[in-house]
Structure formats: structure tokens, C-alpha cells
Amino acid sequence: MNKLIKKADVLIEALPYIRTFKGKTVVIKYGGHAMTDAPLKERFAQNVVLLKYVGLNPVIVHGGGPQIDQMLDRLGMVAKFRHGVRVTDAATMEIVEMVLAGRINMEIVDLLNRHGGQAVGLSGKDGGLMLTKPLTAKAWAESIEKDLDSDDSDADFGFVGDVKSIDPTLLLKLQEDNYIPVIAPIGTDREGNTYNINADLVAGAIAAALKAEKLVMLTDVKGIRDANGRHLPTVSRKDVQRMVKRGTISEGMLPKVHACLDALAGGVGKAHIIDGRTPHAILLEIFTHKGIGTEIVA
């Protein structure tokens, strides 16, 4: 009986959050170990479908770097990186689009639908959702707070893009019809060229365009840590900016943090960086008093 009472207490703890967030949009960047571990994939789908059933509007943006590397290896193609960015020539772009907008996107959609959701797979190409421009080395260096050598300033990443603009019309229509959009980070420019875009940046831009209540980033770390290595449950936008300048936040966390800051600047209520390896991480962060990751507030 005590176990049953504790379960009821959990539901009661979630009630004020369910009431507050009903009808609000939550953009979730799906990546890391949660995309490759079978039990975590199932729990992720359950979490997202539950969000929908209790009245929230989840929107999923996914990555897929490890899966792209696996496919390139199977085809005997060598993955090339420059400053942490996948150099994407025309042949590589075909593989990237096939893996992201094809295999991974359809797998996530199928998983959500099997758990009772109504998911629809998209890329930035659909419905004019995302207009893209080429990513320059200078723009990428600024996003990761890194100084480039003069020889690197004109580095060409190939068909790697940056978000120029988001038209949320299609997403809003899908939400009205009770669907869960699942978005692959692929976009085109005005000439019809296809680009691969960092999924963190896409998630932040879409959250801002939808004026989402929350942006949730699933990663393989607990959240943001201070200079002493202590986990920070809550930080302000200004605190994060100071930590970036001091180098406390660095490397792989930088694109995620910049996406969060861009989302907050665009009107998003809060941004969260959480460890997707934790079972039911999304529910724990959104519907409990303490949460499990780091929330960044404006």
C-alpha cells in the first residue's frame, strides 16, 4: 500500500506543472546515448507521448552523428571533420540526408506511433519550414568561442548549413491537428541546395520561432558544471554568458549552450540541458520540483 501511495504522490506533485504547461509547446532536442540504447529509446517515446496526452505540445528535433558515421564506414567513405564540423561534400550530403531524414526520422516516428502518439516526420525542406545558408568558419568559431588562424578563416565546410529563418506555419498546423512533429536537421537555401545543420542550432531556432515554453536538450552529461565541477541546477542567461567567456563552458557543450541562449533571446521561457541516459529524464525535469539537469532562465 505504501508503494501505491508513493505513486499517487508523484502524480500529485506533477499536477501543478501539468496545469501550468497545458497547451504550451516544448521543443526537445533528441540526441546522445538516448538515441542508441534500446530501453532508453522506448522510454523516450513513452515520455513524449505522455506529454502529448496531458496537454503539452512536444516538437522533436533529432541528430544522428554516430549513425551517419556508421553508414559512411559501411560504404567505405571516410568521415572528415574540421574544427569539430563534419565536412560535407555532395556525396556525403546524400548519405547524411538518407540517414537523418530517412532511417532515423522514420524510426522515431514509428516508435512514437507504436506508443500511442500521432507523429509526423519532417525535415527543414517540408512546407518551407527552414531556410538555410552556408555555415562559414567564422560563424562556427563564434558559436564555439574559438579564435581561428588566418589560414582557417576561409575554411569550407561544404554542404553544412546555418539557420537563416524558420517559418513555423506547418508546425502550428500540425499541432492544431494533434500531431507530434519530428524534425530532421536538413534544410535548403533559395537555390535549392541541401544542407546538413547542427541539430542543437535547429532546435534552438525552432523553439524561438514557436515561442516555446521550454527547450529541452538531451545530452550524455548531467548538465552544466561550475569551475569547481559542481552541478548547477539553475543558472541565469547572464551567468552562462560569463561562464562561456571564462572558458568554464567549453567544447561540445558550447553549441548546446548557444542554442539555449538564442532560444531564450527569442522568447522561450526556459531552456534545460539534461542527461538523456537517465530513465524518464524528460518527465523528471518537467514535472518534478527539483528536476535532474540544468535549467537556464532568462
QUIWOTA-V645548 format. One record per run of one state. SS is the DSSP state (H for helix, E for strand, - for the rest). FROM is the first residue (numbers start at 1). TO is the last residue. Records with the same first field share a line. If there is no record, write none. Layout:
SS->FROM-TO + FROM-TO
This chain:
-->1-1 + 22-24 + 31-31 + 36-37 + 54-56 + 63-64 + 75-80 + 83-84 + 87-87 + 89-89 + 115-118 + 124-125 + 129-129 + 135-136 + 144-149 + 153-157 + 159-159 + 167-168 + 177-179 + 185-185 + 189-193 + 198-198 + 211-213 + 220-224 + 226-230 + 232-233 + 247-252 + 266-269 + 276-280 + 288-293 + 298-298
H->2-21 + 32-35 + 38-53 + 65-74 + 90-114 + 126-128 + 137-143 + 150-152 + 169-176 + 199-210 + 237-246 + 253-265 + 281-287
E->25-30 + 57-62 + 81-82 + 85-86 + 88-88 + 119-123 + 130-134 + 158-158 + 160-166 + 180-184 + 186-188 + 194-197 + 214-219 + 225-225 + 231-231 + 234-236 + 270-275 + 294-297
